[in-house]
């Protein structure tokens, strides 16, 4: 597991609106440049806050920006 890469992505998304756009439009392509496991990629792609917090710690402030955006994009 590469906790550092996951935190880097979450931090960047919290500060870079264009990066959030890239994650939204082409999530898997955007994440390819990072050293992530399949589980990490899946959690980031789906906005799985529980998984992310269990593996990298509490997502406060800017770290919660991407998962919250991703969850708001879900249509039920």
mmJSON file of the N, C-alpha and C atoms, coordinates in Angstrom:
{"data_MODEL":{"atom_site":{
"group_PDB":["ATOM","ATOM","ATOM","ATOM","ATOM","ATOM","ATOM","ATOM","ATOM","ATOM","ATOM","ATOM","ATOM","ATOM","ATOM","ATOM","ATOM","ATOM","ATOM","ATOM","ATOM","ATOM","ATOM","ATOM","ATOM","ATOM","ATOM","ATOM","ATOM","ATOM","ATOM","ATOM","ATOM","ATOM","ATOM","ATOM","ATOM","ATOM","ATOM","ATOM","ATOM","ATOM","ATOM","ATOM","ATOM","ATOM","ATOM","ATOM","ATOM","ATOM","ATOM","ATOM","ATOM","ATOM","ATOM","ATOM","ATOM","ATOM","ATOM","ATOM","ATOM","ATOM","ATOM","ATOM","ATOM","ATOM","ATOM","ATOM","ATOM","ATOM","ATOM","ATOM","ATOM","ATOM","ATOM","ATOM","ATOM","ATOM","ATOM","ATOM","ATOM","ATOM","ATOM","ATOM","ATOM","ATOM","ATOM","ATOM","ATOM","ATOM","ATOM","ATOM","ATOM","ATOM","ATOM","ATOM","ATOM","ATOM","ATOM","ATOM","ATOM","ATOM","ATOM","ATOM","ATOM","ATOM","ATOM","ATOM","ATOM","ATOM","ATOM","ATOM","ATOM","ATOM","ATOM","ATOM","ATOM","ATOM","ATOM","ATOM","ATOM","ATOM","ATOM","ATOM","ATOM","ATOM","ATOM","ATOM","ATOM","ATOM","ATOM","ATOM","ATOM","ATOM","ATOM","ATOM","ATOM","ATOM","ATOM","ATOM","ATOM","ATOM","ATOM","ATOM","ATOM","ATOM","ATOM","ATOM","ATOM","ATOM","ATOM","ATOM","ATOM","ATOM","ATOM","ATOM","ATOM","ATOM","ATOM","ATOM","ATOM","ATOM","ATOM","ATOM","ATOM","ATOM","ATOM","ATOM","ATOM","ATOM","ATOM","ATOM","ATOM","ATOM","ATOM","ATOM","ATOM","ATOM","ATOM","ATOM","ATOM","ATOM","ATOM","ATOM","ATOM","ATOM","ATOM","ATOM","ATOM","ATOM","ATOM","ATOM","ATOM","ATOM","ATOM","ATOM","ATOM","ATOM","ATOM","ATOM","ATOM","ATOM","ATOM","ATOM","ATOM","ATOM","ATOM","ATOM","ATOM","ATOM","ATOM","ATOM","ATOM","ATOM","ATOM","ATOM","ATOM","ATOM","ATOM","ATOM","ATOM","ATOM","ATOM","ATOM","ATOM","ATOM","ATOM","ATOM"],
"id":[1,2,3,4,5,6,7,8,9,10,11,12,13,14,15,16,17,18,19,20,21,22,23,24,25,26,27,28,29,30,31,32,33,34,35,36,37,38,39,40,41,42,43,44,45,46,47,48,49,50,51,52,53,54,55,56,57,58,59,60,61,62,63,64,65,66,67,68,69,70,71,72,73,74,75,76,77,78,79,80,81,82,83,84,85,86,87,88,89,90,91,92,93,94,95,96,97,98,99,100,101,102,103,104,105,106,107,108,109,110,111,112,113,114,115,116,117,118,119,120,121,122,123,124,125,126,127,128,129,130,131,132,133,134,135,136,137,138,139,140,141,142,143,144,145,146,147,148,149,150,151,152,153,154,155,156,157,158,159,160,161,162,163,164,165,166,167,168,169,170,171,172,173,174,175,176,177,178,179,180,181,182,183,184,185,186,187,188,189,190,191,192,193,194,195,196,197,198,199,200,201,202,203,204,205,206,207,208,209,210,211,212,213,214,215,216,217,218,219,220,221,222,223,224,225,226,227,228],
"type_symbol":["N","C","C","N","C","C","N","C","C","N","C","C","N","C","C","N","C","C","N","C","C","N","C","C","N","C","C","N","C","C","N","C","C","N","C","C","N","C","C","N","C","C","N","C","C","N","C","C","N","C","C","N","C","C","N","C","C","N","C","C","N","C","C","N","C","C","N","C","C","N","C","C","N","C","C","N","C","C","N","C","C","N","C","C","N","C","C","N","C","C","N","C","C","N","C","C","N","C","C","N","C","C","N","C","C","N","C","C","N","C","C","N","C","C","N","C","C","N","C","C","N","C","C","N","C","C","N","C","C","N","C","C","N","C","C","N","C","C","N","C","C","N","C","C","N","C","C","N","C","C","N","C","C","N","C","C","N","C","C","N","C","C","N","C","C","N","C","C","N","C","C","N","C","C","N","C","C","N","C","C","N","C","C","N","C","C","N","C","C","N","C","C","N","C","C","N","C","C","N","C","C","N","C","C","N","C","C","N","C","C","N","C","C","N","C","C","N","C","C","N","C","C","N","C","C","N","C","C"],
"label_atom_id":["N","CA","C","N","CA","C","N","CA","C","N","CA","C","N","CA","C","N","CA","C","N","CA","C","N","CA","C","N","CA","C","N","CA","C","N","CA","C","N","CA","C","N","CA","C","N","CA","C","N","CA","C","N","CA","C","N","CA","C","N","CA","C","N","CA","C","N","CA","C","N","CA","C","N","CA","C","N","CA","C","N","CA","C","N","CA","C","N","CA","C","N","CA","C","N","CA","C","N","CA","C","N","CA","C","N","CA","C","N","CA","C","N","CA","C","N","CA","C","N","CA","C","N","CA","C","N","CA","C","N","CA","C","N","CA","C","N","CA","C","N","CA","C","N","CA","C","N","CA","C","N","CA","C","N","CA","C","N","CA","C","N","CA","C","N","CA","C","N","CA","C","N","CA","C","N","CA","C","N","CA","C","N","CA","C","N","CA","C","N","CA","C","N","CA","C","N","CA","C","N","CA","C","N","CA","C","N","CA","C","N","CA","C","N","CA","C","N","CA","C","N","CA","C","N","CA","C","N","CA","C","N","CA","C","N","CA","C","N","CA","C","N","CA","C","N","CA","C","N","CA","C","N","CA","C","N","CA","C","N","CA","C","N","CA","C"],
"label_alt_id":[null,null,null,null,null,null,null,null,null,null,null,null,null,null,null,null,null,null,null,null,null,null,null,null,null,null,null,null,null,null,null,null,null,null,null,null,null,null,null,null,null,null,null,null,null,null,null,null,null,null,null,null,null,null,null,null,null,null,null,null,null,null,null,null,null,null,null,null,null,null,null,null,null,null,null,null,null,null,null,null,null,null,null,null,null,null,null,null,null,null,null,null,null,null,null,null,null,null,null,null,null,null,null,null,null,null,null,null,null,null,null,null,null,null,null,null,null,null,null,null,null,null,null,null,null,null,null,null,null,null,null,null,null,null,null,null,null,null,null,null,null,null,null,null,null,null,null,null,null,null,null,null,null,null,null,null,null,null,null,null,null,null,null,null,null,null,null,null,null,null,null,null,null,null,null,null,null,null,null,null,null,null,null,null,null,null,null,null,null,null,null,null,null,null,null,null,null,null,null,null,null,null,null,null,null,null,null,null,null,null,null,null,null,null,null,null,null,null,null,null,null,null,null,null,null,null,null,null],
"label_comp_id":["UNK","UNK","UNK","UNK","UNK","UNK","UNK","UNK","UNK","UNK","UNK","UNK","UNK","UNK","UNK","UNK","UNK","UNK","UNK","UNK","UNK","UNK","UNK","UNK","UNK","UNK","UNK","UNK","UNK","UNK","UNK","UNK","UNK","UNK","UNK","UNK","UNK","UNK","UNK","UNK","UNK","UNK","UNK","UNK","UNK","UNK","UNK","UNK","UNK","UNK","UNK","UNK","UNK","UNK","UNK","UNK","UNK","UNK","UNK","UNK","UNK","UNK","UNK","UNK","UNK","UNK","UNK","UNK","UNK","UNK","UNK","UNK","UNK","UNK","UNK","UNK","UNK","UNK","UNK","UNK","UNK","UNK","UNK","UNK","UNK","UNK","UNK","UNK","UNK","UNK","UNK","UNK","UNK","UNK","UNK","UNK","UNK","UNK","UNK","UNK","UNK","UNK","UNK","UNK","UNK","UNK","UNK","UNK","UNK","UNK","UNK","UNK","UNK","UNK","UNK","UNK","UNK","UNK","UNK","UNK","UNK","UNK","UNK","UNK","UNK","UNK","UNK","UNK","UNK","UNK","UNK","UNK","UNK","UNK","UNK","UNK","UNK","UNK","UNK","UNK","UNK","UNK","UNK","UNK","UNK","UNK","UNK","UNK","UNK","UNK","UNK","UNK","UNK","UNK","UNK","UNK","UNK","UNK","UNK","UNK","UNK","UNK","UNK","UNK","UNK","UNK","UNK","UNK","UNK","UNK","UNK","UNK","UNK","UNK","UNK","UNK","UNK","UNK","UNK","UNK","UNK","UNK","UNK","UNK","UNK","UNK","UNK","UNK","UNK","UNK","UNK","UNK","UNK","UNK","UNK","UNK","UNK","UNK","UNK","UNK","UNK","UNK","UNK","UNK","UNK","UNK","UNK","UNK","UNK","UNK","UNK","UNK","UNK","UNK","UNK","UNK","UNK","UNK","UNK","UNK","UNK","UNK","UNK","UNK","UNK","UNK","UNK","UNK"],
"label_asym_id":["A","A","A","A","A","A","A","A","A","A","A","A","A","A","A","A","A","A","A","A","A","A","A","A","A","A","A","A","A","A","A","A","A","A","A","A","A","A","A","A","A","A","A","A","A","A","A","A","A","A","A","A","A","A","A","A","A","A","A","A","A","A","A","A","A","A","A","A","A","A","A","A","A","A","A","A","A","A","A","A","A","A","A","A","A","A","A","A","A","A","A","A","A","A","A","A","A","A","A","A","A","A","A","A","A","A","A","A","A","A","A","A","A","A","A","A","A","A","A","A","A","A","A","A","A","A","A","A","A","A","A","A","A","A","A","A","A","A","A","A","A","A","A","A","A","A","A","A","A","A","A","A","A","A","A","A","A","A","A","A","A","A","A","A","A","A","A","A","A","A","A","A","A","A","A","A","A","A","A","A","A","A","A","A","A","A","A","A","A","A","A","A","A","A","A","A","A","A","A","A","A","A","A","A","A","A","A","A","A","A","A","A","A","A","A","A","A","A","A","A","A","A","A","A","A","A","A","A"],
"label_entity_id":["1","1","1","1","1","1","1","1","1","1","1","1","1","1","1","1","1","1","1","1","1","1","1","1","1","1","1","1","1","1","1","1","1","1","1","1","1","1","1","1","1","1","1","1","1","1","1","1","1","1","1","1","1","1","1","1","1","1","1","1","1","1","1","1","1","1","1","1","1","1","1","1","1","1","1","1","1","1","1","1","1","1","1","1","1","1","1","1","1","1","1","1","1","1","1","1","1","1","1","1","1","1","1","1","1","1","1","1","1","1","1","1","1","1","1","1","1","1","1","1","1","1","1","1","1","1","1","1","1","1","1","1","1","1","1","1","1","1","1","1","1","1","1","1","1","1","1","1","1","1","1","1","1","1","1","1","1","1","1","1","1","1","1","1","1","1","1","1","1","1","1","1","1","1","1","1","1","1","1","1","1","1","1","1","1","1","1","1","1","1","1","1","1","1","1","1","1","1","1","1","1","1","1","1","1","1","1","1","1","1","1","1","1","1","1","1","1","1","1","1","1","1","1","1","1","1","1","1"],
"label_seq_id":[1,1,1,2,2,2,3,3,3,4,4,4,5,5,5,6,6,6,7,7,7,8,8,8,9,9,9,10,10,10,11,11,11,12,12,12,13,13,13,14,14,14,15,15,15,16,16,16,17,17,17,18,18,18,19,19,19,20,20,20,21,21,21,22,22,22,23,23,23,24,24,24,25,25,25,26,26,26,27,27,27,28,28,28,29,29,29,30,30,30,31,31,31,32,32,32,33,33,33,34,34,34,35,35,35,36,36,36,37,37,37,38,38,38,39,39,39,40,40,40,41,41,41,42,42,42,43,43,43,44,44,44,45,45,45,46,46,46,47,47,47,48,48,48,49,49,49,50,50,50,51,51,51,52,52,52,53,53,53,54,54,54,55,55,55,56,56,56,57,57,57,58,58,58,59,59,59,60,60,60,61,61,61,62,62,62,63,63,63,64,64,64,65,65,65,66,66,66,67,67,67,68,68,68,69,69,69,70,70,70,71,71,71,72,72,72,73,73,73,74,74,74,75,75,75,76,76,76],
"pdbx_PDB_ins_code":[null,null,null,null,null,null,null,null,null,null,null,null,null,null,null,null,null,null,null,null,null,null,null,null,null,null,null,null,null,null,null,null,null,null,null,null,null,null,null,null,null,null,null,null,null,null,null,null,null,null,null,null,null,null,null,null,null,null,null,null,null,null,null,null,null,null,null,null,null,null,null,null,null,null,null,null,null,null,null,null,null,null,null,null,null,null,null,null,null,null,null,null,null,null,null,null,null,null,null,null,null,null,null,null,null,null,null,null,null,null,null,null,null,null,null,null,null,null,null,null,null,null,null,null,null,null,null,null,null,null,null,null,null,null,null,null,null,null,null,null,null,null,null,null,null,null,null,null,null,null,null,null,null,null,null,null,null,null,null,null,null,null,null,null,null,null,null,null,null,null,null,null,null,null,null,null,null,null,null,null,null,null,null,null,null,null,null,null,null,null,null,null,null,null,null,null,null,null,null,null,null,null,null,null,null,null,null,null,null,null,null,null,null,null,null,null,null,null,null,null,null,null,null,null,null,null,null,null],
"Cartn_x":[0.836,0.0,0.878,0.442,1.21,0.393,0.358,-0.388,0.027,1.307,1.822,1.149,0.996,0.378,-1.094,-1.796,-3.212,-3.352,-2.54,-2.596,-2.215,-1.254,-0.843,-2.016,-2.732,-3.881,-4.976,-5.286,-6.325,-5.946,-4.68,-4.199,-4.291,-3.846,-3.895,-5.327,-6.221,-7.624,-8.234,-7.768,-8.286,-7.857,-6.835,-6.305,-6.375,-6.732,-6.651,-7.962,-8.789,-10.094,-9.955,-8.892,-8.68,-8.39,-7.671,-7.376,-8.669,-9.563,-10.863,-11.616,-11.54,-12.166,-11.595,-10.277,-9.63,-10.065,-10.11,-10.56,-12.005,-12.822,-14.228,-14.403,-13.709,-13.893,-13.153,-11.958,-11.119,-10.375,-11.131,-10.555,-9.411,-9.636,-8.583,-7.361,-7.566,-6.438,-5.646,-6.331,-5.674,-4.869,-5.379,-4.696,-3.545,-3.435,-2.381,-0.976,-0.798,0.529,0.995,0.191,0.518,0.735,1.573,1.87,0.801,-0.306,-1.44,-1.746,-2.241,-2.74,-4.131,-4.644,-6.002,-7.021,-6.809,-7.731,-7.723,-6.541,-6.435,-7.111,-6.863,-7.484,-9.003,-9.499,-10.941,-11.555,-10.886,-11.4,-11.423,-10.393,-10.356,-11.38,-11.534,-12.488,-13.922,-14.21,-15.584,-15.854,-14.796,-14.989,-15.29,-14.738,-15.0,-14.312,-15.017,-14.454,-14.082,-14.911,-14.601,-13.293,-13.116,-11.88,-10.683,-10.814,-9.714,-9.32,-10.308,-10.002,-9.406,-9.822,-9.272,-7.806,-7.397,-6.034,-5.103,-5.642,-4.755,-5.089,-6.129,-6.511,-7.682,-8.115,-9.274,-9.077,-10.1,-10.055,-10.717,-9.904,-10.387,-10.056,-10.83,-10.523,-10.354,-9.225,-8.999,-8.894,-8.506,-8.377,-9.724,-10.795,-12.123,-12.778,-12.129,-12.722,-13.079,-12.108,-12.384,-13.424,-13.289,-14.32,-15.72,-15.831,-17.145,-17.667,-16.794,-17.202,-17.652,-16.887,-17.197,-18.544,-18.796,-20.057,-21.243,-21.036,-22.109,-22.401,-21.459,-21.649,-22.467,-22.595,-23.319,-24.802,-25.374,-26.79,-27.486,-28.514,-29.247,-30.609],
"Cartn_y":[-1.182,0.0,1.241,2.244,3.482,4.638,4.675,5.723,7.111,7.282,8.578,9.042,8.136,8.489,8.847,8.088,8.375,9.76,10.044,11.356,12.472,12.216,13.205,13.548,12.536,12.743,13.533,13.129,13.819,15.266,15.493,16.858,17.707,17.155,17.896,18.235,17.273,17.505,18.594,18.694,19.716,21.126,21.232,22.554,22.886,21.923,22.114,21.698,22.655,22.393,21.701,21.996,21.336,19.847,19.529,18.126,17.386,18.031,17.421,17.164,18.088,17.894,16.694,16.535,15.386,14.091,14.101,12.916,12.575,13.587,13.373,12.806,13.388,13.005,11.73,11.559,10.421,9.881,9.35,8.946,7.959,6.865,5.843,6.362,7.146,7.72,8.683,9.501,10.471,9.775,8.669,7.96,7.084,6.83,5.962,6.47,7.74,8.294,8.112,7.488,7.299,5.818,5.536,4.171,3.712,3.171,2.768,1.287,0.662,-0.704,-0.656,-1.809,-1.862,-1.403,-1.766,-1.351,0.161,0.757,2.211,2.91,2.411,2.985,2.892,1.738,1.552,2.478,2.625,3.503,4.957,5.38,6.757,6.962,5.98,6.107,6.189,5.466,5.427,6.447,7.051,7.984,7.261,6.07,5.233,5.801,6.698,7.382,6.395,5.405,4.426,3.707,3.24,2.536,3.475,4.666,5.624,5.961,6.232,6.583,5.393,4.196,3.008,2.8,3.295,3.049,4.257,5.471,6.651,7.598,7.303,8.16,9.068,9.79,10.678,11.697,11.843,12.811,14.109,15.035,16.345,17.394,18.452,19.593,19.226,19.657,19.47,17.999,17.136,15.716,15.067,15.665,15.098,15.669,16.619,17.279,16.296,15.488,14.577,13.514,12.801,11.794,12.405,13.584,14.232,14.615,15.13,15.464,14.206,13.136,11.896,11.339,11.365,10.847,11.702,12.992,13.864,13.612,13.025,12.728,11.463,10.648,9.378,9.651,8.907,9.03,7.737,7.864,6.68,6.61],
"Cartn_z":[0.0,0.0,0.0,-0.721,-0.807,-0.231,1.088,1.789,1.317,1.035,0.596,-0.697,-1.66,-2.94,-2.758,-1.922,-1.671,-1.041,-0.044,0.607,-0.358,-1.229,-2.221,-3.154,-3.596,-4.483,-3.757,-2.537,-1.77,-1.494,-1.174,-0.911,-2.181,-3.295,-4.557,-4.945,-4.787,-5.124,-4.243,-3.023,-2.122,-2.473,-3.328,-3.679,-5.164,-5.996,-7.444,-8.116,-8.435,-9.032,-10.394,-11.137,-12.434,-12.245,-11.18,-10.886,-10.54,-9.812,-9.519,-10.827,-11.759,-13.066,-13.797,-13.734,-14.368,-13.689,-12.359,-11.629,-11.974,-12.147,-12.471,-13.876,-14.832,-16.231,-16.626,-16.096,-16.483,-15.266,-14.331,-13.049,-13.213,-13.9,-13.995,-14.742,-15.776,-16.527,-15.648,-14.881,-14.006,-12.914,-12.413,-11.324,-11.81,-13.111,-13.646,-13.341,-13.175,-12.911,-11.478,-10.658,-9.247,-8.95,-7.975,-7.565,-6.573,-7.104,-6.284,-6.462,-5.406,-5.516,-6.144,-6.535,-7.075,-6.039,-4.776,-3.703,-3.533,-3.548,-3.413,-4.583,-5.778,-6.973,-6.876,-6.489,-6.354,-5.323,-4.192,-3.139,-3.599,-4.303,-4.807,-5.916,-6.783,-7.884,-7.374,-6.306,-5.795,-4.694,-4.16,-3.044,-1.738,-1.58,-0.411,0.835,1.5,2.66,3.764,4.007,5.068,4.799,3.577,3.247,3.383,2.812,2.855,4.296,5.145,6.532,7.29,6.965,7.622,7.251,6.097,5.628,5.705,5.678,5.732,6.876,7.635,8.754,8.422,9.418,9.301,8.183,7.355,6.259,6.701,7.131,7.56,6.514,6.495,5.637,4.184,3.608,2.178,1.794,2.707,2.375,2.059,2.513,2.253,0.994,0.337,-0.826,-1.935,-2.391,-3.494,-3.14,-2.016,-1.722,-1.637,-1.056,-0.97,-2.353,-3.208,-4.584,-5.317,-5.164,-5.864,-5.423,-4.122,-3.613,-4.088,-4.259,-4.745,-6.224,-6.937,-8.358,-8.573,-7.564,-7.705,-7.944,-8.842,-9.144,-8.771,-7.997,-7.543,-8.168],
"occupancy":[1.0,1.0,1.0,1.0,1.0,1.0,1.0,1.0,1.0,1.0,1.0,1.0,1.0,1.0,1.0,1.0,1.0,1.0,1.0,1.0,1.0,1.0,1.0,1.0,1.0,1.0,1.0,1.0,1.0,1.0,1.0,1.0,1.0,1.0,1.0,1.0,1.0,1.0,1.0,1.0,1.0,1.0,1.0,1.0,1.0,1.0,1.0,1.0,1.0,1.0,1.0,1.0,1.0,1.0,1.0,1.0,1.0,1.0,1.0,1.0,1.0,1.0,1.0,1.0,1.0,1.0,1.0,1.0,1.0,1.0,1.0,1.0,1.0,1.0,1.0,1.0,1.0,1.0,1.0,1.0,1.0,1.0,1.0,1.0,1.0,1.0,1.0,1.0,1.0,1.0,1.0,1.0,1.0,1.0,1.0,1.0,1.0,1.0,1.0,1.0,1.0,1.0,1.0,1.0,1.0,1.0,1.0,1.0,1.0,1.0,1.0,1.0,1.0,1.0,1.0,1.0,1.0,1.0,1.0,1.0,1.0,1.0,1.0,1.0,1.0,1.0,1.0,1.0,1.0,1.0,1.0,1.0,1.0,1.0,1.0,1.0,1.0,1.0,1.0,1.0,1.0,1.0,1.0,1.0,1.0,1.0,1.0,1.0,1.0,1.0,1.0,1.0,1.0,1.0,1.0,1.0,1.0,1.0,1.0,1.0,1.0,1.0,1.0,1.0,1.0,1.0,1.0,1.0,1.0,1.0,1.0,1.0,1.0,1.0,1.0,1.0,1.0,1.0,1.0,1.0,1.0,1.0,1.0,1.0,1.0,1.0,1.0,1.0,1.0,1.0,1.0,1.0,1.0,1.0,1.0,1.0,1.0,1.0,1.0,1.0,1.0,1.0,1.0,1.0,1.0,1.0,1.0,1.0,1.0,1.0,1.0,1.0,1.0,1.0,1.0,1.0,1.0,1.0,1.0,1.0,1.0,1.0,1.0,1.0,1.0,1.0,1.0,1.0],
"B_iso_or_equiv":[0.0,0.0,0.0,0.0,0.0,0.0,0.0,0.0,0.0,0.0,0.0,0.0,0.0,0.0,0.0,0.0,0.0,0.0,0.0,0.0,0.0,0.0,0.0,0.0,0.0,0.0,0.0,0.0,0.0,0.0,0.0,0.0,0.0,0.0,0.0,0.0,0.0,0.0,0.0,0.0,0.0,0.0,0.0,0.0,0.0,0.0,0.0,0.0,0.0,0.0,0.0,0.0,0.0,0.0,0.0,0.0,0.0,0.0,0.0,0.0,0.0,0.0,0.0,0.0,0.0,0.0,0.0,0.0,0.0,0.0,0.0,0.0,0.0,0.0,0.0,0.0,0.0,0.0,0.0,0.0,0.0,0.0,0.0,0.0,0.0,0.0,0.0,0.0,0.0,0.0,0.0,0.0,0.0,0.0,0.0,0.0,0.0,0.0,0.0,0.0,0.0,0.0,0.0,0.0,0.0,0.0,0.0,0.0,0.0,0.0,0.0,0.0,0.0,0.0,0.0,0.0,0.0,0.0,0.0,0.0,0.0,0.0,0.0,0.0,0.0,0.0,0.0,0.0,0.0,0.0,0.0,0.0,0.0,0.0,0.0,0.0,0.0,0.0,0.0,0.0,0.0,0.0,0.0,0.0,0.0,0.0,0.0,0.0,0.0,0.0,0.0,0.0,0.0,0.0,0.0,0.0,0.0,0.0,0.0,0.0,0.0,0.0,0.0,0.0,0.0,0.0,0.0,0.0,0.0,0.0,0.0,0.0,0.0,0.0,0.0,0.0,0.0,0.0,0.0,0.0,0.0,0.0,0.0,0.0,0.0,0.0,0.0,0.0,0.0,0.0,0.0,0.0,0.0,0.0,0.0,0.0,0.0,0.0,0.0,0.0,0.0,0.0,0.0,0.0,0.0,0.0,0.0,0.0,0.0,0.0,0.0,0.0,0.0,0.0,0.0,0.0,0.0,0.0,0.0,0.0,0.0,0.0,0.0,0.0,0.0,0.0,0.0,0.0],
"pdbx_formal_charge":[null,null,null,null,null,null,null,null,null,null,null,null,null,null,null,null,null,null,null,null,null,null,null,null,null,null,null,null,null,null,null,null,null,null,null,null,null,null,null,null,null,null,null,null,null,null,null,null,null,null,null,null,null,null,null,null,null,null,null,null,null,null,null,null,null,null,null,null,null,null,null,null,null,null,null,null,null,null,null,null,null,null,null,null,null,null,null,null,null,null,null,null,null,null,null,null,null,null,null,null,null,null,null,null,null,null,null,null,null,null,null,null,null,null,null,null,null,null,null,null,null,null,null,null,null,null,null,null,null,null,null,null,null,null,null,null,null,null,null,null,null,null,null,null,null,null,null,null,null,null,null,null,null,null,null,null,null,null,null,null,null,null,null,null,null,null,null,null,null,null,null,null,null,null,null,null,null,null,null,null,null,null,null,null,null,null,null,null,null,null,null,null,null,null,null,null,null,null,null,null,null,null,null,null,null,null,null,null,null,null,null,null,null,null,null,null,null,null,null,null,null,null,null,null,null,null,null,null],
"auth_seq_id":[1,1,1,2,2,2,3,3,3,4,4,4,5,5,5,6,6,6,7,7,7,8,8,8,9,9,9,10,10,10,11,11,11,12,12,12,13,13,13,14,14,14,15,15,15,16,16,16,17,17,17,18,18,18,19,19,19,20,20,20,21,21,21,22,22,22,23,23,23,24,24,24,25,25,25,26,26,26,27,27,27,28,28,28,29,29,29,30,30,30,31,31,31,32,32,32,33,33,33,34,34,34,35,35,35,36,36,36,37,37,37,38,38,38,39,39,39,40,40,40,41,41,41,42,42,42,43,43,43,44,44,44,45,45,45,46,46,46,47,47,47,48,48,48,49,49,49,50,50,50,51,51,51,52,52,52,53,53,53,54,54,54,55,55,55,56,56,56,57,57,57,58,58,58,59,59,59,60,60,60,61,61,61,62,62,62,63,63,63,64,64,64,65,65,65,66,66,66,67,67,67,68,68,68,69,69,69,70,70,70,71,71,71,72,72,72,73,73,73,74,74,74,75,75,75,76,76,76],
"auth_comp_id":["UNK","UNK","UNK","UNK","UNK","UNK","UNK","UNK","UNK","UNK","UNK","UNK","UNK","UNK","UNK","UNK","UNK","UNK","UNK","UNK","UNK","UNK","UNK","UNK","UNK","UNK","UNK","UNK","UNK","UNK","UNK","UNK","UNK","UNK","UNK","UNK","UNK","UNK","UNK","UNK","UNK","UNK","UNK","UNK","UNK","UNK","UNK","UNK","UNK","UNK","UNK","UNK","UNK","UNK","UNK","UNK","UNK","UNK","UNK","UNK","UNK","UNK","UNK","UNK","UNK","UNK","UNK","UNK","UNK","UNK","UNK","UNK","UNK","UNK","UNK","UNK","UNK","UNK","UNK","UNK","UNK","UNK","UNK","UNK","UNK","UNK","UNK","UNK","UNK","UNK","UNK","UNK","UNK","UNK","UNK","UNK","UNK","UNK","UNK","UNK","UNK","UNK","UNK","UNK","UNK","UNK","UNK","UNK","UNK","UNK","UNK","UNK","UNK","UNK","UNK","UNK","UNK","UNK","UNK","UNK","UNK","UNK","UNK","UNK","UNK","UNK","UNK","UNK","UNK","UNK","UNK","UNK","UNK","UNK","UNK","UNK","UNK","UNK","UNK","UNK","UNK","UNK","UNK","UNK","UNK","UNK","UNK","UNK","UNK","UNK","UNK","UNK","UNK","UNK","UNK","UNK","UNK","UNK","UNK","UNK","UNK","UNK","UNK","UNK","UNK","UNK","UNK","UNK","UNK","UNK","UNK","UNK","UNK","UNK","UNK","UNK","UNK","UNK","UNK","UNK","UNK","UNK","UNK","UNK","UNK","UNK","UNK","UNK","UNK","UNK","UNK","UNK","UNK","UNK","UNK","UNK","UNK","UNK","UNK","UNK","UNK","UNK","UNK","UNK","UNK","UNK","UNK","UNK","UNK","UNK","UNK","UNK","UNK","UNK","UNK","UNK","UNK","UNK","UNK","UNK","UNK","UNK","UNK","UNK","UNK","UNK","UNK","UNK"],
"auth_asym_id":["A","A","A","A","A","A","A","A","A","A","A","A","A","A","A","A","A","A","A","A","A","A","A","A","A","A","A","A","A","A","A","A","A","A","A","A","A","A","A","A","A","A","A","A","A","A","A","A","A","A","A","A","A","A","A","A","A","A","A","A","A","A","A","A","A","A","A","A","A","A","A","A","A","A","A","A","A","A","A","A","A","A","A","A","A","A","A","A","A","A","A","A","A","A","A","A","A","A","A","A","A","A","A","A","A","A","A","A","A","A","A","A","A","A","A","A","A","A","A","A","A","A","A","A","A","A","A","A","A","A","A","A","A","A","A","A","A","A","A","A","A","A","A","A","A","A","A","A","A","A","A","A","A","A","A","A","A","A","A","A","A","A","A","A","A","A","A","A","A","A","A","A","A","A","A","A","A","A","A","A","A","A","A","A","A","A","A","A","A","A","A","A","A","A","A","A","A","A","A","A","A","A","A","A","A","A","A","A","A","A","A","A","A","A","A","A","A","A","A","A","A","A","A","A","A","A","A","A"],
"auth_atom_id":["N","CA","C","N","CA","C","N","CA","C","N","CA","C","N","CA","C","N","CA","C","N","CA","C","N","CA","C","N","CA","C","N","CA","C","N","CA","C","N","CA","C","N","CA","C","N","CA","C","N","CA","C","N","CA","C","N","CA","C","N","CA","C","N","CA","C","N","CA","C","N","CA","C","N","CA","C","N","CA","C","N","CA","C","N","CA","C","N","CA","C","N","CA","C","N","CA","C","N","CA","C","N","CA","C","N","CA","C","N","CA","C","N","CA","C","N","CA","C","N","CA","C","N","CA","C","N","CA","C","N","CA","C","N","CA","C","N","CA","C","N","CA","C","N","CA","C","N","CA","C","N","CA","C","N","CA","C","N","CA","C","N","CA","C","N","CA","C","N","CA","C","N","CA","C","N","CA","C","N","CA","C","N","CA","C","N","CA","C","N","CA","C","N","CA","C","N","CA","C","N","CA","C","N","CA","C","N","CA","C","N","CA","C","N","CA","C","N","CA","C","N","CA","C","N","CA","C","N","CA","C","N","CA","C","N","CA","C","N","CA","C","N","CA","C","N","CA","C","N","CA","C","N","CA","C","N","CA","C","N","CA","C","N","CA","C"],
"pdbx_PDB_model_num":[1,1,1,1,1,1,1,1,1,1,1,1,1,1,1,1,1,1,1,1,1,1,1,1,1,1,1,1,1,1,1,1,1,1,1,1,1,1,1,1,1,1,1,1,1,1,1,1,1,1,1,1,1,1,1,1,1,1,1,1,1,1,1,1,1,1,1,1,1,1,1,1,1,1,1,1,1,1,1,1,1,1,1,1,1,1,1,1,1,1,1,1,1,1,1,1,1,1,1,1,1,1,1,1,1,1,1,1,1,1,1,1,1,1,1,1,1,1,1,1,1,1,1,1,1,1,1,1,1,1,1,1,1,1,1,1,1,1,1,1,1,1,1,1,1,1,1,1,1,1,1,1,1,1,1,1,1,1,1,1,1,1,1,1,1,1,1,1,1,1,1,1,1,1,1,1,1,1,1,1,1,1,1,1,1,1,1,1,1,1,1,1,1,1,1,1,1,1,1,1,1,1,1,1,1,1,1,1,1,1,1,1,1,1,1,1,1,1,1,1,1,1,1,1,1,1,1,1]
}}}
